[in-house]
Amino acid sequence: MIEIKIYDGIIAMMNSEPYEKKDVILDSIADGVFTIDKNWRITTYNRAAEQITGIPRDKAIGQACKDVLRADVCENDCALRHTMNTGQPVINKPVHIINAQGRRRAITISTALLKDKNGQVIGGVETFRDMTVVEELRKQVKKQYSCEDIISRNHKIQELFDILPQVAQSDCTVLIEGQTGTGKELFARAIHNLSPRKDKPFIAINCSALPDTLLESELFGYKAGAFTDAKKDKPGRFALAEGGTIFLDEIGDMSSSVQVKLLRVLQEKTYEPVGAVSSEKANVRIITATNKDLAKFVEESKFRDDLYYRINVVRLYLPPLKERSEDIPLLVDHFISKFNRAYNRNICCLSDDAMAALMSYEFAGNIRELENIIEHSFILCHGDVIEAKHLPSTIQKDVKGKESDIGDFRTLKQMEILMIERALHRNEGNKTAAAKELGINSSTLFRKLKSLNIQTE
């Protein structure tokens, strides 16, 4: 006669109900459930566990749990062993198992101790939830909102996704404008990877990182004897990118003398290495980027107008992250997956408080800053969920300083209200434009306005 009761992460076994009734109860649970004894042998195994693993109950009972579950953490990071050793339960740890058909399936597992009526540990229990559908949905969402390595649901970025293949297939010069950290190089790489030049080199150079003399030799190379220590010929970036694409980042910081030489490359498809007496051909596509207002620079005679018109055949503008806050959850999920692989961790998500803090933070460093924040949080987080306390102190201070603006919200509902209100504000009350920016239908926005009781002018 056994009854199962759960409290404080402990399973208690008490004399009460017959085994048959206990089996009926366990079989009615949608999650897989199995228990083990102190020798790690499976003692109970419900119907959902059979369906998820593909292994029938009669073959699982009496087997070592690692031989049945075959999870990627069984050997080195067993959650049930952690609970048996420490007494601490594990909640919703994401892992992968290999089912009876040899297919890899995503699940989340939770563990607890198994005790008898006298409080003595007699084994452990593990529940696991099939996350295959969730994984597929996540992949579909990522596919819908991604292009190459760029992820966004913002309507302005989505419009760029639509034209990127056509831009890539042409061989025109492209000017990418946007603040530091908005992903300009990612877009340049995407254009290259979608172009007929994809099998040739992609060479990137930051024009603001080098003084004029070095930048010229880096771009065009030099001949032996061109200057002191020039012992032999050195090819420049244009030579290295032959047949492919060269990406000139921060072109707004390029000096006038180098601008003249770059203009010649664009006009005549030739260049001269430093110290050379003859020109060399350049079969290279040029993509440029800047965080400056080049049009204003042209007006102020800080940038050559003829070069500006040459590089500005196709202009792509990347909005800052504060104007595409709907992308933050997508990017957070992407970076969590990235750092889980890099650090061999199994962090699943951010808490509501942590996500709310990020949603209200104005990212001066844009996507690059968000990536650094998630990596910082990985280092400080020792559990499965990143809490607000794991975020950098600057974000916590920034959020506290804005309490009068954003209020003390702690739920996803309050965060959703804030996102909708900000989208309406940015679009001057235009609900259709706000819905497009948020990546939802206008009818969905109208329903949310009503259900969340958001007042609009």
URPECOR-V544432 format. One record per backbone hydrogen bond with DSSP energy under -1.0 kcal/mol. NH is the residue of the N-H (numbers start at 1). CO is the residue of the C=O. E is the energy in kcal/mol with one decimal. If there is no record, write none. Layout:
nh = <NH NH>
co = <CO CO>
e = <E E>
This chain:
nh = <2 3 5 7 10 11 12 13 14 22 23 24 25 26 27 28 29 32 34 35 36 37 40 42 43 46 50 51 52 53 54 60 61 62 63 65 67 69 70 72 74 77 82 83 84 85 86 87 93 95 97 98 99 100 102 105 107 108 109 110 111 112 113 114 115 116 119 122 123 124 125 126 127 128 129 131 135 136 137 138 139 140 141 142 143 144 145 147 150 152 158 159 160 161 162 163 164 167 168 169 170 174 175 176 177 178 182 187 188 189 190 191 192 193 194 195 198 200 203 205 207 209 215 216 217 218 219 220 221 222 223 225 226 230 231 234 237 238 240 241 242 243 244 245 246 247 248 249 251 253 254 259 260 261 262 263 264 265 266 267 268 269 271 274 276 280 282 284 285 287 288 289 290 294 297 298 299 300 301 302 308 309 310 311 312 314 316 318 323 324 327 328 331 332 333 334 335 336 337 338 339 340 341 342 343 345 348 351 355 356 357 358 359 360 364 367 368 370 371 372 373 374 375 376 377 378 379 380 381 386 390 391 396 397 398 399 400 401 403 405 406 407 409 415 416 417 418 419 420 421 422 423 424 425 426 427 428 429 430 434 435 436 437 438 440 445 446 447 448 449 450 451 452 454>
co = <17 14 12 10 7 113 5 115 3 18 19 20 21 22 23 24 26 128 126 44 124 41 37 63 35 33 46 47 48 49 50 56 57 42 60 40 64 65 66 96 71 73 78 79 80 81 82 83 109 107 105 70 103 53 99 97 95 129 93 127 90 125 9 123 11 120 116 114 114 36 112 34 110 32 108 106 131 132 133 134 135 136 137 138 139 140 141 150 147 145 154 155 156 157 158 159 160 163 164 165 166 286 314 288 316 290 179 183 184 185 186 187 188 189 190 192 195 197 245 247 249 206 211 212 213 214 215 216 217 234 274 230 223 227 229 222 218 219 236 237 239 283 241 201 285 203 287 205 289 250 251 255 256 257 258 259 260 261 262 263 264 265 280 221 273 271 269 282 244 246 174 248 176 292 293 294 295 296 298 297 304 305 306 307 308 173 175 177 320 321 324 325 327 328 329 330 331 332 333 334 335 336 337 338 339 340 384 386 351 352 353 354 355 356 362 181 181 366 367 368 369 370 371 372 373 374 375 376 377 349 387 388 392 393 394 395 396 397 400 402 402 403 407 411 412 413 414 415 416 417 418 419 420 421 422 423 425 424 427 430 431 432 433 434 435 441 442 443 444 445 446 447 448 449>
e = <-3.7 -2.5 -2.0 -2.2 -1.9 -3.8 -3.0 -2.9 -2.5 -1.9 -2.5 -1.9 -2.2 -2.5 -2.6 -1.0 -1.2 -2.7 -2.0 -1.6 -2.8 -2.0 -1.8 -2.5 -2.9 -2.3 -1.5 -2.1 -2.4 -2.3 -2.3 -1.4 -2.6 -2.6 -2.4 -1.6 -1.2 -3.0 -1.1 -2.2 -1.2 -1.6 -1.9 -2.0 -2.6 -2.4 -2.3 -2.7 -3.0 -2.8 -2.6 -1.1 -2.6 -2.6 -2.1 -2.7 -2.6 -1.7 -2.4 -2.6 -2.2 -1.9 -1.1 -2.6 -3.9 -2.3 -2.2 -3.2 -1.2 -1.4 -2.5 -2.7 -2.7 -2.5 -2.5 -3.0 -2.8 -2.4 -2.6 -2.5 -2.3 -2.3 -2.6 -2.6 -2.5 -2.5 -2.2 -2.2 -2.4 -3.2 -2.8 -1.8 -1.3 -2.4 -1.7 -1.2 -1.7 -2.4 -2.8 -2.0 -1.3 -1.2 -3.0 -2.6 -3.1 -1.6 -1.5 -1.8 -2.1 -2.7 -2.2 -2.4 -2.1 -3.0 -1.6 -1.2 -1.7 -2.4 -2.7 -2.4 -2.7 -1.2 -2.9 -2.4 -1.6 -2.5 -2.5 -2.7 -1.8 -2.1 -2.5 -2.9 -2.0 -2.2 -1.9 -2.6 -2.8 -2.4 -2.0 -1.9 -1.2 -3.0 -3.2 -2.5 -2.9 -3.4 -2.7 -2.4 -2.4 -1.7 -1.8 -2.1 -1.9 -1.3 -2.4 -2.4 -1.5 -1.4 -2.0 -2.3 -3.1 -1.5 -1.9 -2.7 -2.3 -2.9 -2.6 -1.0 -2.4 -2.5 -3.2 -2.1 -2.0 -1.2 -2.0 -2.4 -1.7 -1.9 -1.4 -3.3 -2.2 -2.3 -1.1 -2.3 -1.5 -1.1 -2.8 -3.0 -1.6 -1.6 -2.4 -1.4 -2.8 -2.9 -2.2 -2.0 -2.8 -2.5 -2.0 -2.1 -2.7 -2.1 -1.6 -2.0 -2.8 -1.6 -2.9 -2.8 -2.6 -2.6 -2.0 -2.0 -2.5 -1.3 -1.0 -1.1 -1.1 -2.0 -2.5 -1.9 -2.2 -2.3 -2.1 -2.5 -2.3 -2.0 -1.6 -1.4 -2.2 -2.5 -1.6 -1.3 -1.5 -2.6 -2.1 -2.6 -2.0 -2.1 -1.2 -1.5 -2.9 -2.1 -1.2 -1.8 -2.4 -2.1 -1.9 -2.3 -2.3 -2.6 -2.4 -2.2 -2.4 -2.1 -2.6 -1.6 -1.5 -3.6 -2.1 -2.3 -2.6 -2.0 -2.3 -2.1 -2.5 -2.0 -2.4 -1.9 -2.2 -2.7 -1.7 -3.0 -2.9 -2.3>
